[in-house]
Amino acid sequence: MATLSCHFHPTVYKSSPNTKARPSILCSMQPSQSNVKVIVNGAAKEIGRAAVIAVTKARGMEVAGAVDSYLVGEDIGKVCDMEEPLEIPIINDLTMVLGSISQSKATGVVIDFTDPSTVYDNVKQATAFGMKSVVHVPRIKLDTVAALSGLCEKASTGCLVAPTLSIGSILLQQAAISASFHYNNVEIVESRASPADLPSPNATQIAKNLSNLGQIYNRQDISTDVLGSSSRRRWGSSAQLSPSRIGFQYDSPLLWPRRDLLSQT
């Protein structure tokens, strides 16, 4: 990726002693040094391809490496059905890509879409090369998250572990936690087009978050009580509605945060 660099210079013509300096502008194309170099680990996956396209369109970032064990050697631009190839082949060697980027002394970040069994080693390698990581790995265990936290704390670096890439879902989870301290009864309501999709990971995560707060909810609803592993009561219901949605409600009918998924009806 290149940037247009322009410089403003005054030019003096000596044909006359009364001639004033005339400004001129000189422009040249130079490679961008300030862009954040992004390595996508798991680039051949659907979500990895989406990340490559998003980074390519974003300002201040550029795809610097594509890592995957699938479609090795293929240009990631062609794999993503982009109009032009990115001239970045998919490589099944994260260390090689990290070493190449670190030599350029550019700011780099690794986006990890791999597997719970390999994510710790991946982040460890990225940290060794001075790069931060963004991790979105389904079914990642809390022990792994704790280990990543300890690793990054020792290395004085950062690592973002995103259980979901939806800002709406994250805000909904945070709202549920914040409101839970002010109410005694809580209901998690979710609707999906197919009963097989219930409960969703988002609904389960909200229930786990509330269960870990030390609160006991719905003391009067013993008949519909659902006991979690921590024996803290939580109650929920689901129904087939459209569009797909997830939400929670507390004692007050005025509090009903909800997130609709219009694209998943």
N, C-alpha and C positions, 0 to 999 in steps of 0.2 A: 504494500500500500504506500502511496506517495502523497506528499502534500505540496501545495503551491506556496513557495516562499518568495515574498516580494520585499524589496528594499528601496527606500526613498533616498535619492542622492541629488544634491545640487550640481548642475553642470555649468561651467563658466566658459563662454566663448570670448576669445581675446581679439576679435576683429575690431572692437571699438573700446576706448577707455570708459565709456559711459554704459556699456552693456552690463545688465544685471544677471545675476546667476539664475538660470532656468532649472526648475526641478525636473528630474527624470525618475522613472520607476523601472527597476530591473527585476524581472521575475524568473525563477528557475524551479524546476521540479526536483524535490529532494525526498528521500525516504523518510517516513515519519519515525521519529525516535521516541515519541511520548506515548504512543499507543500501548495499551495493556495487551501483552501477548497471552492469548488464551489457548490452553491445551485441553481438548475434549477427550476424555478417557471413556470409551464406550461410544465412540462417534458413529459407528455403523448402526446402532440401535435407533428406533424411531425417535425417541426423545433426544438422543445424541445428534441426529440429523437436524432436528428442530433447533437445537442449541447452536449448531454451526451456522444455520441460516440467520438466526437472531443476532449472533455476534457479528456476522458479516455486515448486517444492516445497521448496527449500532455505531455511534460515534465514539471515538476514543478507544476502540477495541479492535482487535484483528485475530483471526484464527491463525495460530502459529504451529499447531500440531494436532494430529488426529490419531488416536490410539485405539486399536481393537484387534481381536483375534479373527474377525470376520472381514472378508473382502480386503485382505492385506494386499497392498500394492496399488489398489484402486485410488484414483483421485477423489478426495472427499467432496469436491465441488460437483463432480459428475454423480457421485453416489446420492447427493442431496438434490439432484435434478436442477442444478443451477444453470443459468444461461451460459456461463463461462467457467472453465475449470479453475480451481484455486491453486493448482500446481503444488498441492500438499498431499502426498500419498499416505494412505492408512498404514501405520506401522504397529507391529505387535511387540513393541519394546518401549515402555514408558521411560526407562532410564536414559535411553539414547536421545529421546525427544527432550527430556529435561536438561540433559547435558548440552544439547545444541542451543537451547534458549538461554541457559545460564551464561554461556560464553558471550552472548551479545550484551550482557549486563542490563537487559531491559526488565521492566516490571512484569512479572508473569503470575498467572493463576491457573490452577488445574480444576476443571469441572469433572467430577467423578460420577459416572452412571453405571458402575460395574456391579459388584456383588458384595454382600456382607462379609464374605470370607476373605476378600482381598483388599477391602477399603482401607484397613489400618496400615498395611504395608505400602499402599499407594500414597497415602497422606504422609507417611514417614519419609518416603523417597522425595516427595515434593518439598517437604520441609527441609530436608538435607540440602536441596539445591536453592533454598531461600525463597520458595514460592508458597503462597497461601492456597488453600483448597476450598472448594464448594462441593459438598457431598449431598447427592440425592440418591440414596440406595434404599429401596423398599425392604422392609423386614429387618432393618438394622437393629441390633440388640443394644440395650442400655449399657451393658458391660463394654461394648465397643465404643459407644459414645463417651463413656467415662475414661476409657483408655486414650481416646483421641484428645479429650480435654487435658489430661495429664501430659500427653506428648507436646501439645501446643503451648502449654504453660511453661514447660521446661525450656522450650525453644524460643519463647517470647514471640510467638507468631499467632496467627488467627486461622480458624477453620470453621466454616459455616456448615452445619449439618441441618439440612432442610427436609423435614418429614414430608412436606408437600411443597410444590412450587407455586401453589395458588396463594396469592396474598389474601384473598377473601377467606380462605380456610384458616390461615394463621390468625387473622384478626378475629374470626369467630371463636377460635379456641381461647385466645387471650381475653375476649369479652366474657366468655363463660367462667373463666377463673376469677376475673375481677369482680363479677357480680355474685359469685357463689358465697362470698363472705357476708352478704347482706340478706340472704334468704334461707329458709329451712326446707323448702320443697323445690325440687328441680325435675324437669321432664325433658328428655331428649327425643325429638320427633324427627323422623326421616322418611322421605318418600322416594321410591325409585320405580322405574318402569317395570323392572323384573324383581320378584321376591328373592331371586338367587343372589342379587347384589346387596342384600341386607344381612347384617349391618355393614356399612361401608367402613373402610379404615379411618375416615375422618370422624365418624360417629363413635367408633371404638376408642379413638384417641381422646376425644372429649370426655368420655366416661372414665377413662384411666386417669386423666388429669384431675378430674373432680374427686376421684376416689383417693388420690394421693395427697389431698389437702388436709386430711384429718377431720373432715366434717362428716356428720351423719345426717342424711337427708330423708325426707318422706317418712318420718316416724309413724304417722297415722295411716300410711298406705301399706300395711303389712301384707294384705292379700295380693298386692301386685308387686311385692318386693322382689328385687333381683339382687342377690348377694354376689359381690365380686370377691376376688381372692383375698382382699383385705377386710372382708366382712362389713364393708361400709355400704349402706343401702343406696341404690340408685334405681330409678324407674324410667322406663322408656316405652315408646310405642312406635309403630311404623304402619304405613299404608301405601297403596298404589295410587299415586297421583301424578299429574303432569303439570309443570315441568318437575324434574328431579330437584329435591331440595333437602336441606338439613338445617336444623335449628334447635334451640333450647328455650325453655320458658321457666320462670320462677313463680313464686306466689302471686306476684302482681300481674294482672292481665295487661298492664301497660308495658311490660318488658317482654318482648318476643323477638330477639335477634334471629335473623334467618338469612340463609344464603341459597339463592336459586341457581341451578345449573341448567341454563337454557339450552346449552349445546348437547346435553345428555338426556334428552327426553326419550 
